Amino acid sequence: MISKEDWKVYQTHIVDWQENYIEHLLDEYSSIIKEKSYPSKRFWRLINKINKDKKHLGVIVTLSKKDAIDQIVSLLLEEVITVDELKVFSSELQLEVKNRIRK
């Protein structure tokens, strides 16, 4: 389970991580809109992408101390955060996340 200190760090950073990820998604949506293809094709591509993205941890997450480490692993694997961003956590948590990724 995540330590009290790491839990506080997680709660503090998740909002920024999500905002950064959503900004990235908006750039992708903008690129889709600007493509040179039929408007209907762009529209449905955009709708499908939004429907997929809105279920992503980078967009919506239910904060749970019990699931926090698994969520951090998922955020890393889904490229919402980088390995560098793990440096805000304790060395123990960083090691735990890296070990779970190696499995």
Buried (B, 14 or more C-beta within 10 A) or exposed (E): EBBEEBBEBBEEBBEEBBEBBBEEBEEEBEEBEEEEEEEEEBEEBBEEBEEEBEEBBBBEBEEEBEBBBBBBBBBBEEEBBEEEBBEBBBEEBBEBBEEBEEE
